[in-house]
Amino acid sequence: MKLSIIIPAYNEERHISALLGRVDGVQLAGIEREIIIVDDGSSDGTRGLPEGEKSRGRTALFHGKKR
């Protein structure tokens, strides 16, 4: 079984790392999970943080402008 966790983000530079840490801290025995971060055209540093998450097996998607 696979659980997809979608995290929308808009100007969340100060909070997204803590949120991802909390999501990682939840134990899901026997369930594979994928984390998809969707940045909705942030103008702060939020966009740069999910880029680094790709190396941790997470998917980051970006909107060019706020939708």
Summary of the structure (lengths in Angstrom):
residues: 67
radius of gyration: 12.1
end to end distance: 31.2
largest distance: 37.8
contacts: 160
relative contact order: 0.28
helix: 33%
strand: 30%
